[in-house]
Amino acid sequence: MKTTRSIPRRLFVQGVALATTLTVTGAMAQAWPARPVTLIVPFPAGGTTDVLARALGERLQQSLGQPVVIESKPGAGATIGADFVAKARPDGYTLLVGAVHHTIATSVYKKLPYDFQKDLTPITTIAMVPNVLVVNASTPAKNLSELVALLKSDPAKANYGSNGNGTAQHLIGTQFQNSTGAKMAHIAYKGSGPLATDLLGGQILLSFDTITPVLPHIKAGKLRPLAVTTATRSPALPDVPTLAEAGLKDFNIGTWFGVLAPAATPKDIVARLNAEMVKIIKSPEFRARMADIGADPIGDSPDQMAQTIKNETEKFGRLVKEANVTLD
């Protein structure tokens, strides 16, 4: 009798524990958000990631009814910010505004303190932004062939800037050198803001930054765009050819930006964030804002973003191996 009575008692206790856990989890989800939500930007202010985070955050705080704080944690090719969020409490209050750079870092860095696909969970892709080859307006080169000739004629002065080691700009520069035979010194910055400052000041010759931070300088005539790195031209720069059109084949690299949370974040909170963000991204007002800065709004599901991350990690893994780019 004792044995037969102990079995249902144990099941009863387990059932009560499970019900209590579900009730607490449900209550937490219903109460969320009860305080400000922080978007971690892994680059300094002024770059595309920061611009997109602020555009999204401004509208997100209206829909959530809580402040959305933008906090920069730059450095190490955007990996410092990613590591911070990967190790943050999975309660929906600390999120990462990630980018294609994180899928590249997986292959470029010999060792990372986090696993981008395992330690972070996708919420949605905000937008895709083409990269553009730009030079200072005082540079004599007016097109790609003239630029390559200029680089080869004076290798000592040939250099390019990126917004960090292991970022898309770094890899594009490496692939550009392999395709043209023009060698350039790579100068890594912590973000697009300081990079643009030195490009405007003539400290560096060119960059392959995203369109967003350089578009105002292009419109002001201070920077000259020579080509975009995507397979098709950008609506923001319709007269600027692609690198493929300019003579370099097999170039098709753009930069996506999206939001991720720590991996153990409750699914209902992730679903709520996705619903709110997609509604914002698909709105006419947000799409118009994206058009102004040369970005193509996306707004996909967590599963679709996860597949993009997987595909990009594999693609850039091959490119990194071919380019032989590694960092400690």
C-alpha positions in Angstrom: 0.0 0.0 0.0 2.8 2.4 0.9 4.3 2.1 -2.6 1.1 2.6 -4.4 0.3 5.7 -2.4 3.8 7.2 -2.9 3.5 7.2 -6.7 0.5 9.5 -7.1 1.8 11.7 -4.3 5.1 12.2 -6.2 3.2 12.9 -9.4 1.0 15.3 -7.5 4.0 17.2 -6.1 5.6 17.3 -9.6 2.3 18.6 -11.1 2.0 21.3 -8.5 5.6 22.4 -9.2 5.0 22.5 -12.9 1.8 24.4 -12.5 3.5 26.9 -10.3 6.4 27.4 -12.8 3.9 27.9 -15.7 1.9 30.4 -13.6 5.0 32.4 -12.6 6.3 32.4 -16.2 2.9 33.4 -17.5 2.7 36.2 -14.9 6.2 37.5 -15.8 5.3 37.5 -19.5 2.0 39.3 -18.9 3.8 41.9 -16.8 6.5 42.5 -19.4 7.6 45.2 -20.0 7.5 46.7 -16.5 10.6 48.8 -16.9 12.8 50.3 -19.7 14.2 48.1 -22.5 17.8 48.6 -23.5 19.1 48.2 -27.1 22.8 47.5 -27.1 24.5 49.0 -30.1 28.0 47.4 -30.6 29.4 50.5 -32.4 29.8 54.2 -31.5 27.0 56.7 -32.1 26.7 58.0 -35.7 26.9 54.7 -37.7 24.2 52.8 -39.4 23.6 50.5 -36.4 23.0 53.5 -34.2 20.8 55.2 -36.7 18.6 52.2 -37.1 18.5 51.5 -33.4 17.2 55.0 -32.7 14.7 54.9 -35.5 13.3 51.7 -34.2 13.6 52.5 -30.5 11.7 55.8 -30.9 8.7 54.0 -32.2 9.1 50.9 -30.0 8.8 52.8 -26.8 5.5 54.1 -27.9 4.1 50.7 -28.7 5.5 49.1 -25.5 4.6 52.0 -23.2 8.1 51.9 -21.7 11.3 53.9 -22.4 13.7 52.3 -24.9 17.3 53.2 -24.1 20.1 53.1 -26.7 23.4 52.1 -25.2 26.7 51.9 -27.2 29.2 49.1 -26.3 31.7 49.4 -29.2 34.9 47.5 -29.9 36.5 44.3 -31.3 34.5 44.3 -34.5 31.1 44.5 -32.7 31.9 41.4 -30.6 32.1 43.2 -27.2 28.4 44.3 -27.4 27.3 40.8 -28.6 29.1 39.1 -25.8 27.5 41.5 -23.3 24.0 40.7 -24.5 24.7 36.9 -24.8 25.6 36.9 -21.1 22.8 39.3 -20.0 19.7 38.2 -18.0 17.2 36.6 -20.5 14.3 38.7 -19.4 13.6 40.8 -22.6 15.1 44.0 -21.2 18.5 43.8 -22.8 18.6 43.3 -26.6 21.4 43.5 -29.2 21.1 45.4 -32.5 23.3 43.0 -34.4 24.5 42.9 -38.0 26.2 40.9 -40.7 29.5 41.6 -38.9 28.7 39.1 -36.3 28.3 36.3 -38.8 31.8 37.2 -40.2 33.4 37.4 -36.7 32.5 33.7 -36.2 35.1 32.8 -38.8 37.5 35.6 -38.5 38.2 35.4 -34.7 40.1 32.3 -33.6 38.2 32.3 -30.3 35.0 34.2 -29.2 33.6 34.2 -25.7 30.1 33.4 -27.1 28.4 31.4 -29.9 26.4 33.8 -32.0 23.9 31.2 -33.2 23.5 29.4 -29.8 23.8 32.2 -27.2 21.5 34.7 -28.9 18.0 34.3 -30.3 16.8 36.3 -33.3 13.8 38.6 -33.1 13.7 40.3 -36.5 15.8 41.8 -39.3 15.4 45.6 -39.4 16.9 46.4 -42.8 19.5 45.6 -45.4 21.9 48.4 -46.3 24.2 48.3 -49.3 27.9 49.1 -48.9 29.4 51.7 -51.1 33.0 52.4 -52.2 33.6 56.1 -51.4 36.7 58.3 -51.7 37.3 61.9 -50.6 36.0 64.3 -53.2 39.6 65.7 -53.7 40.8 62.3 -54.9 41.5 62.5 -58.6 40.0 59.1 -59.3 36.5 59.5 -60.9 35.7 55.8 -61.4 36.9 52.3 -60.4 39.5 51.8 -63.1 41.1 55.2 -62.3 41.1 54.3 -58.6 42.8 51.0 -59.1 45.5 52.7 -61.3 46.0 55.3 -58.5 46.4 52.7 -55.8 48.9 50.8 -57.9 50.9 54.0 -58.8 51.5 54.9 -55.2 51.2 51.9 -52.9 52.7 53.7 -49.9 49.7 56.0 -49.7 47.1 53.3 -50.5 44.9 52.6 -47.5 41.3 52.0 -46.6 39.3 52.2 -43.4 36.7 49.9 -41.9 34.5 50.1 -38.8 36.5 47.3 -37.2 38.5 44.1 -37.7 36.4 41.3 -38.9 33.5 43.5 -40.2 32.0 43.4 -43.6 34.0 46.5 -44.6 37.2 44.7 -43.7 36.3 41.7 -45.7 35.1 43.7 -48.7 38.4 45.5 -48.7 40.3 42.2 -48.6 38.2 40.8 -51.5 38.7 44.0 -53.4 42.5 43.7 -53.2 42.4 40.1 -54.2 40.3 41.0 -57.3 42.2 44.0 -58.4 45.7 43.2 -57.3 45.9 46.6 -55.6 47.4 46.4 -52.1 46.1 48.7 -49.4 46.8 49.1 -45.7 43.8 48.3 -43.6 43.0 50.8 -40.8 40.3 49.6 -38.3 38.1 52.1 -36.5 35.5 51.4 -33.7 32.7 52.6 -35.9 31.5 54.6 -38.9 31.6 58.0 -37.1 35.3 58.2 -36.5 35.9 56.5 -39.9 33.9 59.1 -41.7 35.8 61.9 -39.8 39.2 60.6 -41.1 37.9 60.0 -44.6 36.6 63.6 -44.8 39.9 64.8 -43.3 42.0 63.0 -45.9 43.7 60.7 -43.3 42.5 57.6 -45.3 41.9 57.3 -49.0 38.7 55.2 -49.2 36.2 53.1 -47.4 33.5 50.5 -48.1 31.0 51.7 -45.5 27.3 51.3 -45.6 25.4 54.0 -47.4 23.6 55.5 -44.4 26.5 57.3 -42.6 28.2 58.6 -45.8 25.0 59.6 -47.8 24.8 63.1 -46.3 28.5 63.7 -47.2 27.9 62.4 -50.7 25.0 64.7 -51.2 27.1 67.6 -49.8 29.8 66.8 -52.4 32.4 66.0 -49.8 32.7 62.3 -50.7 32.5 60.6 -54.1 30.8 57.2 -54.5 32.4 55.0 -57.1 30.4 51.7 -56.8 28.1 49.8 -54.5 29.0 46.3 -53.4 25.6 44.7 -53.9 24.4 42.8 -57.0 21.9 45.6 -57.9 22.1 49.4 -57.7 20.8 51.2 -54.7 17.7 53.4 -55.1 19.5 55.9 -52.8 22.3 56.2 -55.4 20.7 55.2 -58.7 23.5 56.6 -60.8 26.3 54.7 -59.0 27.2 51.4 -60.7 27.7 48.1 -58.9 31.3 46.7 -58.5 30.2 44.0 -61.0 29.1 46.6 -63.5 32.4 48.5 -63.0 34.4 45.4 -63.9 34.7 43.2 -60.7 32.6 40.1 -60.9 31.2 38.0 -58.1 30.7 41.0 -55.7 27.4 40.8 -53.8 27.8 41.9 -50.2 25.3 44.0 -48.3 24.9 44.6 -44.6 21.8 43.4 -42.7 20.9 44.7 -39.3 18.6 43.0 -36.8 17.6 42.6 -33.2 18.5 39.6 -31.0 17.9 38.6 -27.4 19.8 36.3 -25.0 19.1 32.7 -26.0 16.9 31.7 -22.9 14.5 34.7 -23.3 10.9 33.4 -23.0 9.3 32.6 -26.4 6.2 34.7 -25.6 8.4 37.8 -25.0 10.3 37.1 -28.2 7.0 36.8 -30.1 5.7 40.0 -28.6 8.9 41.9 -29.5 8.7 40.5 -33.1 5.1 41.5 -33.5 5.7 45.0 -32.3 8.9 45.5 -34.3 7.5 44.1 -37.5 4.5 46.3 -37.3 6.8 49.3 -36.9 9.1 48.2 -39.8 6.2 47.6 -42.2 4.6 51.0 -41.4 4.7 53.7 -44.2 6.4 56.1 -41.8 9.3 53.8 -41.0 9.7 52.7 -44.7 9.9 56.4 -45.7 12.6 57.0 -43.0 14.5 54.0 -44.3 14.4 55.3 -47.9 15.9 58.6 -46.7 18.9 56.8 -45.4 19.4 54.2 -48.2 18.1 51.2 -46.2 15.7 48.5 -47.4 13.3 47.6 -44.5 12.8 43.8 -43.9 10.7 42.8 -40.8 10.9 39.0 -40.9 10.2 36.2 -38.4 12.7 34.9 -35.9 13.0 31.6 -37.9 13.6 33.6 -41.1 16.3 35.7 -39.4 17.9 32.6 -37.9 18.1 31.1 -41.4 19.7 34.3 -42.7 22.3 34.1 -40.0 23.0 30.5 -40.7 23.4 31.2 -44.5 25.5 34.3 -44.0 27.8 32.5 -41.5 28.4 29.7 -44.0 28.9 32.2 -46.9 31.4 34.4 -45.0 33.1 31.4 -43.6 34.1 30.4 -47.2 35.1 34.0 -48.0 37.2 34.4 -44.9 39.0 31.1 -45.7 39.7 32.2 -49.3 40.9 35.7 -48.1 42.9 34.1 -45.3 41.8 36.7 -42.7 42.2 35.6 -39.1 42.3 37.6 -35.8 43.3 36.5 -32.3 
